[in-house]
């Protein structure tokens, strides 16, 4: 495994390891526990799969089957990190119908363009250094909360009246509102991801890339902050995850303060859109740990359990459909059971809500938008119930 580096990371007294390929064009990071790290170190071409399992059993005192060793081998092989005689010990996985569907889904929702963002993020470092201070961070949060609270306290009736009017908007008005909402979401999303990347770089992240593409047929702007695994302090890793939602909340605060001013109707509509994206979307998605957004990564850091969602769904699949059990403690199995059940129920509820919205749009004549939403809904549901490999998989 030439060019592969394993770095030891101590987080809150817990030892873990980060495997990276150190490819300047495509650096991947994989979180490893002690056992998986030992398996990787034994992949020197001189040990066979059965022998690796026996050594792990003798060294760590835990059962390690050939299926677990093969899972690690396959993860390395799929990410071009395995070569030589070690690769020969692994039989290629059959390309069954399920794997074909999963691969097709990956092509439909993948990001199409990535670029290195070191210069851009470096220019923002003084601002991030200022905002990371407790006083500045507290002032930002208080301003956002006070803006929303002021609207609710003093302009609640106007907000409700405008929301009712928007429900009865004509078709041209509805198209304009949808266009404004999508534009605001995309522009705010760019700032959201830049905030993630700049914060990650400030605390020691490297090889950070940004990009644009389509996710479930919606235009997105993304930032790869997987190098945050190399950040030892839990507080700093959490700040990396918080940076995006807090930046987005700032736009919501701007909308709230604008709504308090005696502005024209169209400006107030834009203020409502900013509040909806900055506050509503933040609460429903970004801060929500049951979806794989920023709140999820914050929860994973707090629990010291990376890749929590995938492992929880995998645990549920093994409970219902069988399969070998990963080496985990009783505490981890209980967390996987509780989180997986809650996340599955909430995600299903959200998909049902999107389905109702799709039907409502179709009845009002927005057939194209309804078709796009329905295709995204189908892809989201399939990607949720089918196992997928992760480029930043963890063992």
N, C-alpha and C positions, 0 to 999 in steps of 0.2 A: 504494500500500500504506500507507494512513493508519494511524497508531498502531503501526507496526512499527519496532523498534529493532534495530540491529546493533551489538553491543558487542565490541570487540577484547579478547582474553584471551591472555596469554602464559603458557604452562605449560612449565616445564623448557626454556626457550629456544625453544620452538616456538610460532609464532603461529597462533591459530585465532580463530574468530568465533562468537558466539552470537546467533542471531536469535530475538527474542521479540515477542509481539503486544501485550504490556502491557495485556491485558484483565483488570481486577480480578476478574472472575468466572471467567475461564478463561485463565490465562496458560500459553502453550506455549513450549517452548525447543527450538531446533534447532541442532545443532552444524554449522558450515560450515567447509570448508577454503577456502583462498585463491581457488581457481578458482570454487567454487560461490558464494562471496561476491560475486565480480565479476559473475557471471550475475545474481544478485539485484539488484545495484545498477543493472544495465542495464535492468531491467524498469520503465522510466519511461513506457511508452506510445509512445515515439518510435522504438524499435528493434524490428525484426521478428526472428523466430527465426533465420533464416539470417544476418542481420547480427550478431546476438549471437555466434553461433558463429564468424564471421569475426574479430570483435574479440578474442575469447578466444584464437583461434589466433595473432593478431598480437601480443597483449600478453604472453601467457604461454608461447608457443612450444610448445603442446601441441594435439593434435587434439581438437576439440570438435564433435561431430555434433549435428544437430537433435534426435536422440533423447535425448541427454543434457540439452539445454536443455528439452525437453518434460518430462523426468522432474522437473526442478526446478520447472517451472511447475505440474505436476500436484500435487506435494507442497504447494505454496503454495495452490493452488486447493482441494484437499481439506480444508485446515485453515482455510479462510475468510480467507486472508491476501492473496489476489490479487483485484484488482477493476479495472474500467476496461478500456481498450483492450488491456492485456496479457493479460487473460483471454480476449479474443476470438481471440488467436493460437493458442489451444490447443483442439484438437478434443476433445470429451468422450470418455472411454474407454468402449468398448462394455461393457454389462452382460452379460457372458457367464456361463455356468453356474458357472465357477470363482469369479468375483467374487461371485456370489450366495451361494455356499456360504461364502466367506470372511466376507461381511457377516453371514450368519446365525450363524456361529461367534462373531463379535465380540459379537453381542447376547447370546449365551448365557453368555459368560464375562466380561462387562463388570462393573465396579463400579457399584452402583446408587445410592449415596449418598455425597456428598462435602461437606465443610464446612471452613471456615477454622479453623486451629488455632493462630493466633498467640498468643493469651492463654495457652493451655495450655503451649505450648512455651516461652514467655517465662518462665513460673513455674519451669521446670526448668533455666533457664540457669545458676544458681549450681552446681547439681549437675553439669552437663556440664562447666563450667569446672574443677571439682575433679577429675572423672574423666579429663579430657583431659591432666592432668599426667602426665609419664612415670612418676613413682613410684607414683601411684594406679593407673594403667593396668597397670603391671607387677604390683602386688600383686593386682589383680583376676584377671589371667591365671594367676598362680602359685596362687592359692587354688582356681581352677577345676581346674587340672591336678592339684594335690595331692589334691583331693577324689576325683577319679576314680581316681588312682593308689592311694589308700588303700583304696578299695573292692576294687580288683583284687588288692592285696597281702594284705589281711587278711580280706576277706569274699567272696572269689571263689567258694568252695564254696556258701555260702548264696545268692549271687546266681544261680548255675547251677541250684541245686535249686529255687528259686522260679520261675525261668524255665521249667523243665520242668513244674512244677505248673500254671503258667498255661496251658500248651499243652493240658492235659487238663481245663481248667475246664468246668463245666457251662454250659448255654445261658444261664441267668440271670446266672451269674458273667461269662460272656463279654460279655453285653450291658452289664453294669455296668462292665467294664473298658474297653469301647469308648466308652461314654458319658464315663467319666472321662478317657480319652485325648483325645477330641475337645474336651472342656471345657478341659483343661489346654493343649492346642495353641492354642485360640482365645484364652484369657486371656494366655498367654505371647506369642502373636502380637501382641496389642495392645501389650504392653510393648515388644516387638521393634520395631514400627513407630514408636512414640512415641520410642524411643531414636534411630532414624534421623532423625526430624523435628527433635528437639531439638538433635542434633549439627549437622545441616545449618544450622539457624537460628543456632546459636552461631558458626559460621564464616562467616556472611554470606549464607546462603540466604534467599530471600524468597518471599512468596505461596505458602507451604507449606500444602497441604490434606491432610486425612485423610478416610477414609471406610470404609464397610463394605459388604459385598455377598457375592456368590457367585462363586467361581472354580472351574470344572470341577465345579459342584454342591457345593462345599465352602464353608462360611462363612469369610470372610477379613476381615481388617482391614488397610487399606493406607495408605501415606503417599507422596505425590507429592514426591519430593526432586529433581526434574529441575533445579531451580535450583542444584544443586551444580555444574553446569557453569560457573557464574560464579565458583567458588572457584579461585583461581590456584594455591595451593600443593598439590602432589600429596599430601603427607602428610595435609593436612586433608581432601581428597576421599576418601582411603583410610579415614580415621577415620570419615567419614560412613557408608561401606559396612560398616565393622567394628562400628559401634555396636550394630546389631541382633543379630548373632551373639554378641557379647560379653555383651550383656544376657541373651540366651537361655542362654548358657553358665553365667551366674550361677544360673539356676534349676536347671540340671543339678548345679551344685556344692551347692546346697541339698539336692537329692535325695540326693547322695552322702553328705553329712555326716549327714543324717537316717538313712540306711540303716545307718550305723555305730553308731547308738544302739539299745538294746534296746526297740524299739517294738512295738506290736501288729501282727499280720499285715496288716491292712487299710492301716495307715499305711506299712508297708514296700512294699506294692503301689503306693501313691501315689508313694513315693520312687523306685521303679523307673520309673514313668511319667515323672517329672520328669527322671530321668537319660536315658531314651530320647529325650525331646524335646530336652532341653538339650544332650546330647552326641551321640547317634546321628544325629538329624535334622540337627544342625549339620554333622557331618562328611559325611553323605551328600548334603546339599542346599546349605545356606547357604554353607559354605566350599568347595564343589565348583565350580571354574570352568567345568566342562563343562555345567552347567545355568544358566539365566538367573536366578541368585540373587546373593547378595552377593559370593561369591567370584569370580563372572564380572565384576562391575563393578570389583573390585579388580584383576583381571588386565588389564582394558581400560585402567585408569588406569596401571598399571605399563608396559604396552606403548605407551601414548599412542595407542590405537586404539579410539575409542568405537564403539558399535554393532557390536562384533566378531562376535557370533553371527549376526545377520541378514546381514551382509556376507559371512561365511564360507559360510553356506548358499546365498546368492545366487551366490557364486563357484562352488560345486559344481554348482548348477543350470546355470550357463552352460557349465561344462566338459562336462556330460553331454548337455544339451539345446540348446546353442547360445545365441546372443544377443550383444548388443554388450558389450564389456568396459569396465568403469569405468577411469578413468585412475588407476592405482596403480603403485607401484614393485615390483620383483622381490621385495623383502623382504616387502611387504604381501601379495602373491599367495601366497608360500610360507607365511606365517602363516595366511592364510585357508584354504589347502589342508590344513595340518596340524590346525588347530583345528577346522575344519568336519568333517573325517573323524572325529576323536576324539569330538567332541560328538554327531555323528550315531550313532556306534556305541554310545556310553554311554547316550544317551537311549533308543535302541531296546532296549538291555539292561534298562534300568529299566522300560520299558513292558511288557516280557516278564515281569519279576518281578511287576508289578502284576497281570498276567493270571493268573499262577499263584496269587497270593493270592485273586483273584476266584473262581477255580475251587474253591479250598480252602474259602472261605466258603460257596459254593453247596452243596458237599457236606455241610457241617455244618448246613445249614438256614437260613443267613442270606441268604435270597434277595433281600430288598429291598436290603440293603447291597451284595450282589454286583451287582445291577442298577445302582445308583448308581455303583459303582466302574467298571463296564464302560462306562457312558456317558462318564464322565470320561476313561477310557482312550482311547476313540474320539476324543473332542474333542482330547485332547492330541496324539494321533498326527496327526490331520488338520491341526491348527494348526502342527505341526512341519514337515510336508512342503509346505504351501502357502505361497506368498509373501503377507505381510501388510503393510499400511501401519502405521507406528508414529506415535503421536501425538507422540513425541519423536524423530522421524526425523532422521537426520544425513546430510549430503551431503559 
